[in-house]
Each structure stands twice: as structure tokens, then as C-alpha cells.
Amino acid sequence: MALRVCTSCDRVHFSRLDVARHADGGREPVWFAYRTTAAHEAAHGDFLVIEVRADGIEQDFDVPGPYGH
């Protein structure tokens, strides 16, 4: 996954598709917001490879959820 980032130090924010729900006949795909638990620093022009593992992510409640809450 390629992400565009601004010069800063922060956690990586991303969305994940709930494939199982969509495969079970759901009409629209549901995306959930996540972020890494560790912060990563990026400067202008940097190229970073960040390994995202299941034990290094958490749900990102700072952004609106898929249900419009």
C-alpha cells in the first residue's frame, strides 16, 4: 500500500475493508479506520517501508466510522 504523507511524526492512519461482510452478501463494502500504535517520522522526499502487523494496530476513533456515527 502506498501512502502520501506530510512531513511530520505521527501514527500511520489507514482504512481496512471488511471483506468477510462484503462477501456474505453485503450491498456496500464497509471500511474501518485504523492507525498504527507506534509513531513514524517522515521528512520531505523520504521513502519509508512500514510493516503493519495485527498486534501493532488499533481502531482509529478520531475519524467518522462507516455507519455515520
Secondary structure by P-SEA (a helix, b strand, c coil): cbbbbccccccccccccaaaaaaacccbbbbbbbbbcbbbbbccbbbbbbbbccccccccccccccccc
